[in-house]
């Protein structure tokens, strides 16, 4: 095996977008979706070209999914807080 094996660039982009998805609120939803798209492109490119980076792309997919779930839970929590405040205000 060659010691300078290339890692697919789209796999690295997917990993970076996954990290951004976890860190940035609201914008993370968009980056998570884009990161999953890049994971799929990287997976197909690695099969076709023989590049490495399977672990990097899977790590990106996991980060993107976890980040999207976190973002959605955060939005649901904000909606419940706003509704609780609204119902409390309407009670008086």
HUNORJO-V820685 format. One record per pair of residues at least 24 apart in sequence whose ideal C-beta (glycine too) atoms are under 8 Angstrom apart, sorted by the first residue. I is the first residue (numbers start at 1). J is the second residue. Records with the same first field share a line. If there is no record, write none. Layout:
I: J ; J
This chain:
5: 51 ; 52
6: 51 ; 52
7: 51 ; 52 ; 53 ; 56
8: 42 ; 45 ; 46 ; 49 ; 51 ; 52 ; 53 ; 56 ; 57
10: 38 ; 39 ; 41 ; 42 ; 45 ; 57
11: 38 ; 39 ; 42 ; 46 ; 53 ; 54 ; 56 ; 57 ; 60
12: 53 ; 56 ; 60
13: 38 ; 42 ; 60
14: 38 ; 39 ; 42 ; 56 ; 57 ; 60 ; 61 ; 64
15: 56 ; 57 ; 59 ; 60 ; 63
16: 60
17: 60 ; 64
18: 59 ; 60 ; 61 ; 62 ; 63 ; 64 ; 66 ; 67
19: 63
20: 67
21: 63 ; 64 ; 67 ; 68 ; 71
22: 63 ; 66 ; 67 ; 70
25: 71 ; 74
26: 71
28: 67 ; 68 ; 70 ; 71
29: 68 ; 71 ; 72
31: 64 ; 67
32: 64 ; 65 ; 67 ; 68 ; 71
33: 64 ; 68
35: 60 ; 61 ; 63 ; 64 ; 67
36: 61 ; 64 ; 65
39: 64
